[in-house]
Amino acid sequence: MSQPSLQRRLGLVQATALNMIDMVGIGPFVTLPLVMGIMGPNFLLAWLVGAGLALVDGLIWSELGAAYPEAGGSYRFLKLAYGEQKWGRLMSFLYVWQTLVQSPLVLASGAIGFAQYFGYLVPMTEWWQPKLVSGAVVLLLIVLLYRRIEDIGKLGVMLWVGVLGLMGWLIFGGLTHPNHEVAWLPSGGVSALPGVLLSAAMGQAAIKTIYSYLGYYNVCHLGGEIVNPQRVIPRSIFFSILGIMALYLLLNWSVGTVIPWQEVQNWQAAGTAGVADKSQFIVSVFVERLYGVGAAQAATALVLLVAFASLFAVLLGYSRIPYAAAADGEFLSIFGRLHPTKNFPHVSLLILGGVGFVFSLLFRLGEVITAILAMRILVQFVGQAVGLMLLRRRRGTASLPFKMPLYPLPVIIAIAVWLLIFYSTGAKFMLSGLAVIVLGVIVFVLWSRRLGRWPFEKN
């Protein structure tokens, strides 16, 4: 009897849909007012900075994803880039190690944001009520993902349609009811643009917007289940980034024409004084002003649908990473088990979902967003960019299905900006990210010693 294996059943539409619903989620709705509060009249430029980094980094993911379309994404890329028998084992192990913490944090951030917006529909006055909602969301996700990949692809497209419908409605509302001017350029004109963009890239605003763009690489985690991956993976990455960039810019512009940034800052100032901060439900308030309370409640329900759809794609993609490592013999074997009839990594799904459930009960949204970026930048984004250069030097470019233009400039830019973002997270989160790496190195050394593998292999 043959062993169950992953099936290539996801095409361009499904791959792009899963990428886009991963990217949208609750992120733009909870970060939109935060960016307004930080950047004031220049809040749109912060979203351009996030899109710019996503496009540059997307070139790296596209080249690696097209060349090595296998389950696990970065796990496989890092192992190949740094050497499968030595340093590549360490780098890929660290990535999987971080995934066990990072992916539940991503799941928790979306669930906590879901509970935050749910508070517009059902006021929650007790401390435990938002936690009950966020925990229930994670449990429902696990139930829905416990099925075949082709069924998930169809469900992902349906959720994608819901995402596009909500964003289209919100953008239409702003286009037809503008009351305030929204600047696309800083007050100093084009000459002031470089300085404002640099300020946005190095500040807290970039952390918030980049968080909202993350997910354009979700298709790489599903590389072993993509049809014609050499063409589909790069296309789905750039279709999703460009599509989401347009939606984010139009969404922010639309909200800003109805609710000026000065009012948002006043709400946030009142929130620090103990008064309810209405910016937490800014999209709901936006629709309420345009169409009334009933429409605002309907819009809030759609925001919750979008948030749920994103978490659906997040948990789907991340559950493949520990599976890939375990199937490769580089991680605990229990993560390598596939469901005997549905052919998906059910143990990995259950464990990551379970940890995400616990995290959703323990943390606050702002802390989770910053921790997510600080934890993954050094190993995943910077490590992967350096790894691509190593692969090109060692293997050449003749066999690459997709080659980034202007190499190595995009790689250098990506590394520099990611390091700036890491610095911008602050000492607390920088140290926590480094602590996770150090602990991972210790676990790797103990694991390798037990197995008698590098650096403890006997000659």
N, C-alpha and C positions, 0 to 999 in steps of 0.2 A: 504493500500500500504506500503510495507516494505521500511525502510530507506536505502539509499546507504551505503555501507561499503567497507573497504579495502579488496582486494582479494589476496589470497596466490597463486601467479603465477610465482614467480622467483625461478629458480633452481640453482644448484651449478655453472654451467657455467655462467649464467647471473649475479649471485651475485659476483663471482670472477672477471668477466669482469668489472662490475660497480666499484668494489673496485680498480682495477688496473688502470682504466682510470682516476679515481678520484686522485690516487696517482701520476701519471706521470704528466699530464698536462704540463704547461709551466715551472713548478718548476725546474726540473733538468737542463733545457737548460739555464735558467737565473741565477741559483745558481752555476752551474759548474765553470764558470770563477771567481765568487766571492770567492769560496772555494779555488781555485788555488791561488788567490791573497793573501789569508789569511794564508794558510798552506804551500805554496811553494811545495817542493818535497814530502811532506807527505800528499798531498791532498786526496789520496785514503783512508787513515785511518779515515778521518772525515766522509766519507760515511759509513764506518764500524760502527762507533759510532752511527750514525743515525739509521742504521739497527738494532743494538743491542738494543737500546731503544724501537724501534718499536716492536721487538720480545717479549721483557719483558712486555711491556704494552699490547701487543696483547693477552697475557695470561689472563689479567684482563678482557678485552673486550670479549674474547671468553667464559669465565666462566659466565659472566653476560648476554651476548647475548643469549647463549644457554638456560640459566635458565629462562630468561624473554624476549622472542621474541615478542616484541610489537613495534608499531610505536613510534618513538621519541627517542629510544636509551637511552642516558644519562639522559634524562628527567625522564624516568620511573625508571632507576636504582637508581638515587639519591633519588627519592621520597620513594622508598621501603627501601633503606638502612638506611635513617635517620628518618623514621617514617612517614606514610602517612598523619597523622593528625596534626603533629607539625613541627619539624625541617626539615622533608622531604619536606614539602610544601615550606619552605624558600629556601632550596638548589635547588630544581627542578625549582622553580620560577626564581632564579638567573641564572640558566643555560639557560632557555628560554629567559630571559631578555638579557643575553649576546649574544644569538644566533641572536637576532634582530639586533645587531651591528656587531658581529663577522662574521656571514655567508655572509652578503653583503661585508664585507672586503675581505673575501676569494674570493668571486666572482669578486670583483674589482681587486684584485692582479692578477688573471688569465687574466682578460680582458686587464689590463695595460701591462702585459707581452706579450700578443698577439699583441697589438699595437706596442710594441718595436720591435718584430721580423718582423712585417709587414713592418717596415721601411726599411728593407733590400730589399724588392721587390719594394716598392714605397717610395722613399725618401720624408720625411715630414719635411719641413722647418718652417712651421708656428706652433705656440704653440697649436692651436686648432685642428690641424689635427689628432694627436694621440688620443685626447679625443673623436673626432668624431668616430674613429675606435673602441675604447674600448666601447663606449656607444652603438654603433650599434651591437656589439657582444652580449651584455647583452640582448638587445631587441630580437634578433634572438633566443637566448636560451629560452626565455619565450614562444615564439611562438612554438618552437619544443616540449617543455615539456607539452604543453597544450593538452594532449591526454591520452589514457588508459595506464595502467602500463604494460600490456603484449606487447603492441607496443613499449614501451620504452625499455623493456628488449631485444627485437630483435634489435632495433637500437643501444643499448649499445654494443651488441656483435659485430656488424658491425664496430663500432668505435674502439673497442678493437683490432680487426684484423688490423686496420690501425696503432694503437699504436705499436703493435708487429712488423709490417712490417717496420716501420721507424727505430725503435731501432735496428732491425736485420741488416738493410742496413748500418747504421752508425757503428755498431760493426764490420761488415764484412770489411768495408773500412779501419778501423784501423788495423785489423788482417792481411790484405794483403798489407798494405803500411806503416809499422812501420819505422820511421826515428830516433826516440829518445828513450832513455831508460826511463822507468817509474818504480820507486821504489815501491815495495809492503811493504817493511820494512824501518824504519828510518835508517839513516846512521850509527848509533851505533849498529845496529843489533837487535836481539831479546831482549837483555838486556835493550835497550832504548825504547822498545815498550810500556810498561806501562806508562811511563812518557809522551810520545807523545799522547797516547790515552786519558790520563787524561787532558792534555792541550787542546785537541780537544773538549772534552766533556764540558769543562768549558768556552770555548771561543765563539766568534761570528760564527766560522765555524759550530759548532753544531746547532746553530739557523737556519742556512741556509740549512743544510742537513736534519734536522728533519722536517723542513717545507716541504721539497720535499717528505718525506715519509708519511706525514699526509694523511689520507683517508682510511687506512686499516680497519677502523671501520665503514665505510659508510654503510655496510650491516646491522649494528645494528640499524641504523635510519630507515631502511626499514623492521625491524623485523616482522611487521604485514603483510608483503607481500611476505615472504620467505616460500617456500615449505620445510617441514621437517627441521625446523630451528635448532633443537637440534644438528643435524649433519652438516648441510650446513653452518651455521654461523661460527663455529670454523674452519672448513676446508677452507672456502673461505678467512678468515682472514690470515691464515698462508700460503696458496698457493700464495696469493697476495703479502705478505711481502717478502717471499723467492724469488719469481719470480722477483719482482721489485729490490730487493737487487742485484741479479745476473746481471740484465740489467744495473743498475746504475754503478756497479763496472766495468763492461766490457765497457760501454759507456765512462766513465771517462778515463779508461786506453787507449782506442782507440784514443780519442781526444788528450790525452797527448803524445802519440807516434808520432803524426803528428804536433801538436802545443805545444812546450814545455812550462812549467809553467813560465819560465823566460820571454818569449815573452808576455805572458798574463799579467804579472806584468808590463812590459814596456808599453803595451797598456793602462793599467789603470792609470799609472803615467802620460802618455801623455793626458789622458782624463781630469785629474785634472788641466792641463795647458790650457785647452780649445780646444785641438785637438780631433777629432772624436775617440771615444773609440771602437775599432773593437771587443773587447771582448763581447760586447752586442749581437753580432751575431755570437758567436764562432762556433756554429754548421754549420752555413752557410759558414763561412770562411774555416772550416775544409773540407767540401764537395767540395768547390771551388778549394782548393789546390789539391784534389785527382782527381776530374772528370771535372772541368771547371765550368764556370759561369752558364750554362744551368742546370746542375745537381744541383748546389747550389740553384738555384731558385726553382727547384722541391722539394728539401729537405726542404727549408724554408716553402713551401706550406704544406708539411706533418707535420712540427713542428706546424704550425698554426692549422692543423686538430686535432693533439693530444691535443693542448691547449684547443681547443673548446670542444673536447670530455670530458676532465676532468671537465670543467665548467658545462657541461651537467649533469654529475654524482653528482657534488657538489650541484647544485641547487635542483636537484631531492631529495637528501637525506635530506638536511636542511629544505626543505619546509614541511617535515613531523613532525618536532619538535614542532613548535607553534600549529600545528593542534592537535597533541597528547595532549598537555597541555590544549587547549581549549575544546577538546572533553571530557577531564577529569574534566571540570569545574574549572580549576585553571588558566585560562588566558582568554583574551578577546574572547567572543563567536564567533566573526566574523571569527577568524582563524580556527574554527572548522567546517566550511562549506565544504561539498564535492560537486563536480560538479554533478548535478542531473542525468546525463546519462553516464558520463565517469568515475565516482567514484574516483576522486583524489582531494586533497585539493587545489582547484584553487585559493581561496582568499589568502592563505598563500604563494603560489607560486608567485602571482602577487605582493604582498607587499614586500617580500624579494627581488624579482627581481627588483622592482622599486627602493628600497633603494640602491641595488647594482649598478644600473645604475647611481644614483647620486654620489656614492662614486667613481665610475670609472672616473668621470669627475673632482674630487677634489684632489685626493691624488697621491703620487709618490710610485713607487714599493718598494724601500728599507724600507720606513716607514711602509708600509702596512704589509710586511712580519714579521717584529719585533712586531708590534702591535697585530697581530693575535695570536702569541704565548703568549705574555705577558697577553693578556686578558683572555685566556681560561685555563691557567695552573692551577690556584688555585682551581677554582670551578669544572671544568670538569675532569682534569687528576688526580690531587692530591685528590680532594674531592671524586672522584669515587673510587680511590684505597683504601682510608680509609673506604669508604662505603662498599666495598666488605668484608673487615675484620669484619665490624659490622654485615653484613648479615650472614656470616659464624658463628659468635658467637651466633646469635639469632636463626637462622633456621637450623644450622647444615649443613652437606654435603651429607647426605644419598640420597637426591633426586636430586642432581646436575647432569645434563647430561654430563657436561664436568668439570673436576677438574684439576686445574693447578698443574704441578709437583713442588716439592720442596717448597710448600707453608710454611711459608710466605715470603721466600727470594725474589721471583720476585716482590712482592708488595713493600717490603722495598726498593729494588734497584730502582724501578720505581719512588717512592716518592722522594728519595734522588736526583736522576738525574733530575727530573722535577723541583725541587726547585733550583738546580744549574743553569738550563737553565733560570728559571725566574730571578735569580740574574744576569745572563749574559746579559739580555736584556737591562740593564742600568736603572738608576734612573728615567729617563723621562717616559719610558714605564712601569716600575713597578708601578709608581704612577698613570699613566693613567688606568692601569688594576685595581688597587685598587679603583680608583674613580668610575669606572663603577660598581664595586661591591657595594660600599657604596650607590650610587644612586639607584641601584636595591633594596637594603634593604629598602630604604625610600619609594620607589614605592610599594614594597610588604606590608609594614606596612599600608600605606594609602589604598591599595586595600583590605587588610584583615579587616581593620576597617570598610570600607564601607559594606563588606559582612557579618560582624559580626562573622568572623572565627578566629581561633587561630592566635595571642594571645589575641583576643578581644571577644572570644566566651562567651556567658552568660550561667552560670550554671543553 
